[in-house]
Amino acid sequence: MAVDFMYSEKVLEHFRNPRNMGEIEDADGVGDVGNPKCGDMMRITIKVDEATGTITDVKFKTFGCGAAIATSSMVTELVKGKSLQEALAVSNKTVVEQLGGLPPVKLHCSVLAEQGIVAAIQDYYAKHPEKTPPPELESKAQYLEKVDPHGWPDGDQ
């Protein structure tokens, strides 16, 4: 049985020419998310300016479909140069909107991208206990831990 769906030009562009691909060796935060059983795995690494709390660099490594690569690429563009608190405001819905949409069967990829950024920010604060995380970090992380990206109905939180 063939699946018939179309990707937007923006999704195809980010798949063919991903931005910020790779891994930051001395990362301040690392977010590993995904499910090896389904094949979607993401690692997002961030570098943070200690004085300003701004994400100065972000990279991703993704094993998965074209939509997984495109959402990883887009989420890195959306958080680079933002404060950690601003980066937490980037949702899977934002990623989908910026990509010009995703087929319903691929919305889980945008959820993984959001989970990856949140996991990297959590890791940053775990490595820097002297810093106070934004209050919404804990609630967002708890919410996302309960979400099954493959059971995501509409890509809207």
N, C-alpha and C positions, 0 to 999 in steps of 0.2 A: 504494500500500500504506500503510495507516494504522498508526502505532505506538500501541499501547495500553498505557499505564502511568499509574500514579497517583503524585502527589506528596503528601508528608505535609503536614499543616496548617502545620507550622513552615516548610517550604520555601515554601509559598504565601504565608505571612505575610511572609517576608523578601523574596520577589519583589515583592509588592504594596506593601510599606512598607520598602524597604531602609534599613538603618542606615549612617551614615557615608559616604554617597554624596558624591562630589565630588573635589576635588583640593586638597592643601595647596600653596599657591603657593611658600612658602619651605621646602619639605620638606628634612629631614635625610637622607632616603633615598627612592629611587624604584625600584620594581620593575615592569618592563614584561615581560609574559609572554604567550604565546599563539601562535596560528598564524592569520595572516590568510587562509590558504587555506580553513580550516574555519570561520572566522568568530568564534572565541572569542578575545577580546583583553582583557587585564586590565592596569590600571595601579594599583598600590597605593603610596600615599605615606605616610610616617611622620614624625612629629615626636618627637624624643627629648630628654628632660631630660639635659643634659650631666653633671650632678653624680651622678645616680642610675642612668643608663642605662635609664630607664623610658620606654616608649612612651606619651607623653602625648596624642597625637592620631594618628589613622589614618583615611585616606579611600581610596575606590576609585572608579574609572571602569571600567565593563565594557561591552564590546560583545559580546553573545552571547545565549543563550537564558535562560529563566527560572531554570534550575538554576545557570547561571554567575553570574547576579546574586545569587541566594540564597546561594551559597557565598562569594562576595565579601563580602556583607553579614555573614555569620556569622563569617568569619575575622577581620574587623575587630573585631567584638565580643569575640572570644576573645583577641586580643592587646592590646587597649587597656588601659592601666594595668599591663601586665606588663613585666618586665625584658626586654631583648633575648634573654637566654639562655632565659627562660621562653617567650618567643614562638617560639623555635626548636623548642621541644618540641611545639608545636601541629602536628599532622599532618593529612593529608587524612582519615584515619580519624576523628580527633577532630571535624573539621568535619561529616562525614557523620553521626556519632553524634548530635551536637548538633542537627542538622536532622531527626532522626528517620528517617534513611535517604534514599537516592536510588535511582532505577531504575538497573540496571547500565549501561545505555546512556549515563547521565549522570554516572557516577563520575569521568570525566576532568575535570569542572568542579572537583571538590574537589582534584584534583592541581594544577590551575592555580592555585587559591587558595593552596595551600601553596607552590608555586613563587614566587608573587608576593611573599609575605611574606619568604621567604628572599632573593629578589633585592633587596628593599628594604633588608634588614639588611646584605647584602653591600655595597650602594651606600653605606650609612651608614659602614661601616668603611673603604671606599675613600676616602671624603671626610675621614676622621679617622684617618690612619695612626698618629697618636700613641696611639691606643687599641688595646688588645689584644682581638681578637675571641674569643668562646668557642671552645674547641677543636673542638666539633662542627660549627661553621659550615662549614668547608671540606669536611668529609666529606659533610655533608648536601647542600651545594650541588653537589658533584661527582656524587653519586648522582642528584639531581633533574635535572641536565643530561642524563643518559643516559636518563631516563624519557620515553617517548612517552605523554603523557596519554591519547591516543586508543587506545592499545594496552593500557591498564591493565585487568588481568583482574578484580580483585576489590576495588579500593579500599583494600587493606590493605598497608602496607609492612613 
